[in-house]
Amino acid sequence: MSTRPPIIVLGAHRSGTSALARVLEALGVFVGARLDPNHEARFFLELDEWLLAQCGARWDQPAAIHWLLDDEGQSRLAVEHLARCMRTPRAREFLGLRRWLANPRLDRQTMSWGWKDPRATFTLPLWLRVFPDARVLHVHRHGVDVAHSLCRRHREHLARSEAAFETNRVLLGWLRKRAGFGDSPRLSTLMGGFTLWEEYVREARRHVAALGPNALELRYEDLAARPLELVREVARFCGLDVDEARLGRAASIIAKDRAGAHRHDQALAALAAELAPRVQALRDPPASAIAAEPRVAARAT
């Protein structure tokens, strides 16, 4: 059998990337032996976090990655490191012991495989130097729904952090506190979450425009409205030969209540109406129009 390139799922956090990864898994795509609660392969997640850290970026402040992408010397070494990780025993972290023993190199896999990580929206240019034939899936969801979901997650994380802080207050007088409070200060407001969504969608759509037939873009709202039709399209795009029963099981994973959730909340609906021109500017034009825009610059220090 011939070697198969990976399928990479990207898009803003809370946009449906986890659901799409689960759809791929239900279609027979291997997405990792060790997954986190968001269905992200820890192997690739940790590599993406490492890449972002090289330039002081984080998933919620990603723009600084462009300093790394623009530095050919540093990016060349980063790509060399990524490529080495694909063919050394570290690949076992993704493949699991049984698959690793059968075929230890990620750059020579014959099965359908891939991974999902929203951070790949910004690190993708480096991964494409390792896997130039990769197939890329971009899923995006209404920006106000994403912002609301991000802010809600931040508040939940903050509440847990506050409770833990109160419980461990005495110990922290002696021990170093390693984790911060909350998910991200940027997500304490809806506009912080919305502008983060804008950064992710703009970056992802540039990739879609550049990759042509090697990329497929999906709206979560369309997935929820026509799950079987679009899951069938995903299977074709990924070169998967699956029967109708498996397609149906995969399509049932899509949660319809997440599509257009802002319409059921008066304050969110009002914000969506106010931001409608900015949402449409990113979701309606062809990806080629987004690609022509200047990218978000990293903040100078």
Residue pairs with C-beta under 8 A, 6 or more apart in sequence:
1 110
2 110
3 107
3 108
3 109
3 110
4 109
4 110
4 111
4 112
4 113
4 239
5 131
5 132
5 133
5 134
5 135
6 106
6 109
6 113
6 114
6 115
6 131
6 134
6 135
7 24
7 29
7 112
7 113
7 114
7 134
7 135
7 136
7 137
7 238
8 114
8 115
8 116
8 117
8 120
8 124
8 127
8 131
8 134
8 135
8 136
8 137
9 17
9 20
9 21
9 24
9 114
9 115
9 116
9 117
9 120
9 137
9 139
10 17
10 116
10 117
10 118
10 120
10 121
10 124
10 136
10 137
10 138
10 204
10 207
11 17
11 20
11 118
11 121
11 138
11 139
11 140
11 141
11 200
11 201
11 204
12 118
12 121
12 140
12 141
12 146
12 196
12 197
12 200
12 201
12 204
13 59
13 118
13 146
13 150
13 200
14 141
14 145
14 146
14 149
14 150
14 153
15 118
15 139
15 140
15 141
15 146
15 197
15 200
15 220
16 139
16 140
16 141
16 218
16 220
16 223
16 258
17 38
17 116
17 117
17 118
17 139
18 38
18 39
18 40
18 116
19 139
19 220
19 223
19 253
19 254
19 255
20 116
20 137
20 139
20 218
20 223
20 234
21 31
21 39
21 40
21 115
21 116
22 39
22 253
23 231
23 234
23 250
23 251
23 253
23 254
24 31
24 114
24 116
24 137
24 234
24 238
25 31
25 39
26 246
26 249
26 250
26 253
27 231
27 234
27 235
27 238
27 240
27 242
27 246
27 247
27 250
28 112
28 240
28 242
28 246
29 112
29 113
29 114
29 238
29 240
30 99
30 111
30 112
30 113
30 114
31 39
31 41
31 113
31 114
31 115
31 116
32 40
32 41
32 42
32 43
32 44
32 94
32 115
33 41
33 93
33 94
33 95
33 96
33 99
34 41
34 42
34 43
34 93
34 94
34 96
35 41
35 42
36 42
36 45
39 116
40 115
40 116
40 117
41 94
41 115
41 116
41 117
42 93
43 90
43 91
43 93
43 94
43 115
44 94
44 115
44 117
44 120
45 117
45 119
47 82
47 85
48 117
48 119
48 120
48 123
49 59
49 119
51 65
51 68
51 78
51 119
51 123
51 126
52 58
52 59
52 62
52 64
52 65
52 119
52 122
52 123
54 68
54 74
54 78
55 64
55 65
55 67
55 68
55 298
56 64
57 63
57 64
57 65
57 68
57 122
57 298
58 184
59 118
59 119
60 183
60 184
60 186
60 187
60 196
61 186
62 119
62 121
62 122
62 199
62 200
62 203
63 199
63 296
63 297
63 298
63 299
64 298
64 299
65 122
65 123
65 298
66 295
66 296
66 297
66 298
67 298
68 74
68 75
68 78
69 75
69 125
69 126
75 126
78 126
79 126
79 129
79 130
82 126
82 127
82 130
83 107
83 130
85 91
85 106
86 105
86 106
86 107
86 130
87 104
87 105
87 106
87 107
87 108
89 100
89 104
91 100
91 104
91 105
91 106
92 100
92 104
94 106
94 115
95 103
95 104
95 106
99 111
103 109
103 110
106 113
107 130
107 131
112 238
112 239
112 240
114 134
114 135
118 200
120 127
121 138
121 200
121 203
121 204
121 207
122 203
124 136
124 207
127 134
128 134
133 214
134 214
135 214
135 215
135 216
135 237
135 238
135 239
136 207
136 208
136 211
136 214
136 215
136 216
137 215
137 216
137 217
137 218
137 234
137 237
137 238
138 204
138 205
138 207
138 208
138 215
138 216
138 217
138 218
139 217
139 218
139 219
139 220
139 223
140 201
140 204
140 217
140 218
140 219
140 220
140 283
141 219
141 220
141 221
141 258
141 259
142 220
142 221
142 259
142 260
142 262
142 272
142 279
142 283
143 194
143 197
143 198
143 201
143 275
143 278
143 279
143 282
144 190
144 194
144 262
144 268
144 271
144 272
144 275
144 279
145 258
145 259
145 260
145 261
145 262
145 268
146 193
146 194
146 197
147 190
147 191
147 192
147 193
147 194
147 196
147 197
148 190
148 193
148 261
148 262
148 265
148 268
149 193
150 183
150 184
150 187
150 193
150 196
150 197
151 187
151 188
151 189
151 190
151 192
151 193
153 183
153 187
154 182
154 183
154 184
154 187
154 188
155 182
157 182
157 183
158 181
158 182
158 183
161 179
161 180
161 181
161 182
162 181
165 172
165 181
182 188
185 192
186 192
186 193
186 196
187 193
187 196
190 271
194 275
194 278
198 278
198 282
199 296
201 282
201 283
202 282
202 290
202 293
202 295
202 296
203 295
203 296
204 217
205 217
205 282
205 287
205 290
205 291
206 287
206 290
206 291
206 295
207 215
208 215
208 217
208 287
209 286
209 287
209 288
209 290
209 291
210 291
216 233
216 234
216 237
217 287
218 230
218 234
219 283
220 258
220 259
221 259
221 260
222 230
223 230
223 231
223 254
223 259
224 254
224 255
224 256
224 258
224 259
225 256
225 259
227 251
227 252
227 254
227 256
228 247
228 248
228 251
231 247
231 250
231 251
231 254
232 247
235 242
235 247
235 250
242 250
261 268
262 268
262 269
262 271
262 272
263 269
263 272
272 279
282 290
